[in-house]
Amino acid sequence: MLHMSTTSHESQTYQHMVQEIEGIINEISGENCDLDEMVHKVEKGYTLIKNLKQRLKQTKNKIEHLRLEFEQEDQNELKDPEDEK
């Protein structure tokens, strides 16, 4: 149960970061954005993008690990008990 709430929290955090990036894009696209403020927002945006890429990489690795684990279990179930003798 803890795992599910953690996953849900991670998804919300990921979604929140995406929304922040979208907000930054909207803000710096406006006509009234101060240059110094724009630089700060762009830096923050790139940091968020870097974090998102890292999360995607971790998620990809986790899914790959689960896939391999499943395939191994599947192979073990298909083995003929006579083969082990």
C-alpha positions, -999 to +999 in steps of 0.1 A: +000+000+000+029+024+008+043+017-027+011+028-044+009+061-025+045+068-032+039+061-069+009+084-068+029+111-051+057+107-077+032+111-105+018+142-089+053+156-085+061+148-121+028+164-132+036+195-110+070+199-127+054+197-161+029+224-151+057+246-138+075+244-170+044+252-190+039+282-167+075+294-172+070+291-210+038+312-208+055+338-185+086+343-207+066+344-238+048+375-226+057+410-236+063+423-201+090+398-190+120+415-175+153+403-189+168+393-154+135+376-145+135+358-178+171+344-172+161+332-138+129+315-151+149+299-180+174+285-155+146+271-134+130+256-165+162+239-175+166+225-140+131+212-141+136+196-175+168+180-163+149+165-133+121+153-156+146+136-179+162+119-149+128+107-136+120+093-171+153+075-172+147+060-137+112+050-147+125+034-180+151+014-160+125+003-135+101-009-162+129-027-179+139-044-147+103-055-141+100-068-177+132-089-173+120-102-139+086-112-154+103-129-183+126-149-160+096-160-139+077-169-171+107-190-183+109-207-149+072-217-151+076-231-186+106-253-177+098-290-179+106-307-145+122-336-165+148-311-178+162-305-143+170-342-137 
